[in-house]
Amino acid sequence: MNGIYAIKPKFQQLLRPSEAALISLGVHPDVITLSALGLSIAGGFALLFAQEPGTLVLLCTIPLVTLGRTILNALDGMVAKDTGLARPWGEVLNEFSDRLADVALFGGLIFSRLCNQQLMCASLISVVLSSYLGILAKAAGGSRQYGGVMGKADRMVLLALAGPLAFILAVTGVCQPNVVFDVFALVVLGGSLLTIVERARKTYADLKSNNN
């Protein structure tokens, strides 16, 4: 169960022209990494302030934020690898920025009135733990684990759908945005818990094979 991560190679192929342009401009991969974080922080503020009838339209910007983050997250690694700039610090910066980006986006929802705060907090904790487990696998001598049904790309697709859907259902009077975002939180929470189990299983098998 690898979720959307399974299409990563094809996604990277689509980004080759953009990668070539960034390399020709001499853009450092760390700049791309930090740009993805900055975009996520902006998305978090958009979610935070999309609380009144006049600002709910900010929810429609979330697909642009999540798509932009996903593209930049792919490009930083591609540029680093193909320019020979890949290094341990770049990996640390990338992983830490990814976690900060998740906190920024989910935090925007947690501090807004768009969802059940406790439920969204539980969802964020499960996301951070599943990501931490993936990193811990490598720290223990195995491979970085990306598997599971609720990886970063899967979360971003769901959030991209939730934003405009919450806006449309709210302005048409079908339901309040919190209904959509509570469902989003539940799906991410359940998916992240399954991802933790999957990554733990794969990590155990990987480390066991390395010790044999």
N, C-alpha and C positions, 0 to 999 in steps of 0.2 A: 504494500500500500504506500505509494509515493505521492499521491495527490497530483497537483499541477506541476510539481517539480520534475515529473517524468518528461515533460515537453521542453525542458530547459535547453537542450542542444539545438532544437529547431528555433527556439526564441532567440538564442544567441546568434544564429545564422542571420536572422532578420535584422539584427543590430550591427552587423559587420560594417555597413557603410557609415553608420554613426561612430563606430569605434575608429575607423580610419580617419574620419574628420577630426576627432578629438586628438588622435595621435599626431596628425599633421599640424594641429594648433599648439602642440606641446602641453596639453592639459595633463597635470599630474593626477594619478588615480586617487590620491588622498583628497583632492579638491572635489572629485566626483562623489566620493564617499560622504564628505561633509555636506555636499549639495543635497544629497538624498535625505540626510538628517534635517537640514534646514527646511526642506519641503515638507517633511513629516511634522515638524514643529508648527509650520504654518497651517497644515491640515488640522492639527490639534486645536489651534486657536479658532479655526473655522467651525469646528464641532462645538467648541465651548460657547461661541457667541451665536450659534444658530438656535436660539431659544424663543425668539419672539416672531410673530407673523411676518414682520418686515425683514427679518434676517434668516428665516428658514431657507431661503434660496441658497444660502451658503452650503447647504447640504449637497447641492448639485455640483459643487467644485470637488467633492471628495473623489470621484472617479479619476479626475486629472491628477490629484495628489497621489493616489495609490498606484496609478499607472506610471507616473513619473518616478516614484520611489522604486518601483520594480525594475524599470528600465535602467536607472542610475545604479542600482545595486548589481545589476548584471554587468554593466559597462565598466565599473571600477575594477573588477577582477579581470575582465578581458584585457583592458588597457594595461594593467599591471603585469600580466603574464606576457603579453606580446611585445612589451617594451623593455622587459627585463627588470622592471621596477618592483616586482613582487618580493616582499620581505616579511619577516615575522611581525615587525611593528605594524605594517599595513594590514595584516590579518587581525591583529589585536584591535586596531582602530575600526576596522570593518565590523567585527563582531560586536564591539561595545556600542558603536553607532547604531547598529541594527536594534539592539536592545533599547537604547534611548529613543529611537524612532517609534518602537512599539509603545513605550511608556507615554510618549507625546500624544499619539493618536488615541490610545485607549484612555489616557488621562484627560483628554479633552472631553470625552464622553462622561467619564466618572464625575468631573466637576461641573457638568452641565445638568440640566433638568430633563435630559433626553432619554434617561434610562434608569433602571434600578441600580443604584450605586454599588450595593453589596454584590450583586450578580456580576456587574462589569468588573469589579475588583477581583473576584474569583476567576473570571475569564482571563484577565491580565496576568494574574499569578500563574495560572496554568500555562499560558503562552511563554512566560519567562522561564518556567521550570523545564518545559519541553526543549526550549532553545539551549538552556544551560546543560541539559543532559547530552544534547548533540555535541556541544563543545567539550564536555567532560570526557566523552568517549575518546576523543583525540588526545586529550591531556593524559589519559591513562595508557596511551600507547596504541590505541586502535585508530580507526578511520573516523573522520568527522561524519556524524550521522545527520542526514537530511530527510530520511524517510518519514512516513506517517501521513495520515489523511489531512492534517492541519499544519502544513508548513507555512512559511512566510507568504508565499505567493497565494496560497489558498485563503489565508486571512485577508489579504489585500483585495482579492476578487469579491469576497463576501461583503467587505466594507464598502467597496465600490458600488455594489448593488444596493446595499442597505441605505446609503445616503439619499440618492434620488428617489428610491421607493418610499422612504419615510416622508420626503417632501411632497410627493404626488398624493399619497394617501392622506396627508394632513390637509393640504389645500383643497382636496375634494371632499373632505369631511368624513372619510371612511374610518379613520382612526388616528390617534395621536402618535407622534414619532416614537415615543417610548415603547410602544408595542413592537415596532420593527426592530429597534435596537436591543430590546430584551430578548427577542428571538435570536438575533445575531449573537448576543453574548452567550446564550445557551448552546447554540451550535458550535461556537468557537470553544467553549468550555468542554463540551463533550468530545469534540474532535481533538482537542489538545491532550485530554486525558488518554484517549486512544493512542495518540502519537507518542506520549510518554511510555506507554506499555510497549509499543512497537520498537521504539528506539532503545529501550532497556533490553529487550529481547535480542535485537541485533548487536548491541554493544557487548552483551554477555557472550554471544556466539563468536564475535570477532576477537575479543580478548582471549577467549578460551582457545581458539585456533592458533593465535599467536604464541601461546604458552606451550603448545604441543610440539 
